[in-house]
């Protein structure tokens, strides 16, 4: 027999990130709007003013059902990485 969901029970699993939490991530690709995209435990995270290959420290500013948005706290210079 199928279990019915009780009123107020979550339909979606809890997010792997929390508002205000900080992470170090590698930007993997670029979105249609030109923002960098990184994944934190599978959750797509949009980061403005970044590009693929950037290693940045970010702070989560918004969380929705399918993605999160973050701001850059610290950006490692790409030139230093190549040396």
C-alpha positions, 0 to 999 in steps of 0.5 A, a space after each residue: 500500500 502506498 504511503 500518503 503524505 501528511 499535510 505540511 510534509 516536504 515534497 523535496 529533500 532538504 537543500 545541501 546549502 543554507 543562506 549565508 553559508 560560505 564555500 570554496 568552489 570551482 566554476 565549471 561553466 557559464 549560464 545563458 546570462 553569463 554567470 558562472 555555474 558551480 555545483 555544490 553537492 549537485 545543486 546548481 549555483 549561479 555566481 555573477 562575475 565569474 568564468 569557467 576555471 575560476 576558483 572562488 570563495 562564495 556566500 549563498 545569497 538565495 536558495 530556490 527549489 532547483 538552484 542557488 545564487 551566491 556572491 563572490 567573497 574571494 577570487 583566486 587570480 587565474 594568472 597565479 594558478 597558471 604559474 
